Amino acid sequence: MLTLSHDAKSCLAHLAGHGFREFELMIYPGHLWPAATTAGETAALRRFVEESGLHIVSLNMPNIDVNIAGASPEMRRYSLDLLSGIVTLAGELGVAGVVIGPGKANPLFPAPRQRLIDHFYAALDVLVPLAQKVGTGVWVENMPFAFLPQISEVMEELERYGSDEIGVVYDVANGHFIHETVAEALRRCRTRLKLVHLSDTGQHTYRHDPVGMGTVPFAAIPAVLEEIGYKHPPVLEIISLQPDRDIFLSVEKLTALGYGRSPARNAAT
C-alpha cells in the first residue's frame, strides 16, 4: 500500500506518472501527518500539486486511532484535536473536504444511542465552524464499524443536526458489506453526496479489494450516479500489497462496465 511505502509528495508523483490527476490523501504517520508537517513542507506540497496540474480532492484518516463518540472525554478530546489538525491542514492545502466517521460504540458495552449522537453532534460543533473558517468542508462517511453504519442513519442525523454545509462520502464497499442496496443508498444521500469510494468486498469478510475480488455490484452503479446527477470522479480506495497492478486492473474492469474516464483519474493514496 502506497500509504506505507511513500510520503505524500512522492506518492503523488508516482501516481501522476501513471496518469492520475485527482487524489484523496490518507493521513498517516510517515505519509502525511499534521503534527509532523512543518508550514514550509505544507507550502511545498501545495506548490508541487499546483505546478504539476494535480488536485487533492479530500483528506482521509483511517478511523482506527480516533473515536469522536468515545466514552471517555480524553478519547473524544484527542480525536477532536487530531481531526482539527487535519481540517486545518486541508485548508492550507486547498483541499475541498475532510472525511470523518460518526464514531464507534463498544460492541460489548455500548453507550446509549442518544449519548453517542450527542458526542457526534458535539464534534460537528467544533469541526464544521473550523472547516468554514479555513476554507474546507466536513464530509461524513458510512462505515460498517461506526455506530451509524447505514447511510440512511447518517443522513437522518445530519438532517437533524441541520447544517447544509456538511457533506457525505458514500463508500460502496462499506455499504455492500452491511447488505445495503447500493443504488438505493446512493439515492438516499444524493443531496449531500460529495464523493464516492470504490473497492470490492464480500459480505462475510470486510475488505477493500481490487475490483472483481468480491461481490460489489459495480455494473449497476454508473446509471445510478447519472440518475442522481453525480458528476465527480469516484475514488479508488483499494488496499493492496501490489497497488500499481491492482489499481490498473480495477480501472480496466470499471471502464468496461461503463465508468468512462472517472476511476482512471482518481485514487486514494
Secondary structure, DSSP 8 states (H G I E B T S, - for coil): -HHHHS-HHHHHHHHHTTT--EEEEE-BTTTB-GGG--HHHHHHHHHHHHHTT-EEEEEE--TTS--TT-SSHHHHHHHHHHHHHHHHHHHHHT-SEEEE------SSS---HHHHHHHHHHHHHHHHHHHHHHT--EEEE--TTSSS-SHHHHHHHHHHHT-TT-EEEEEHHHHHHTT--HHHHHHHTTTTEEEEEE-B--SSS---B-TTSS---GGGHHHHHHHTT--S--EE----SSHHHHHHHHHHHHIIIIITTSGGGEEE-
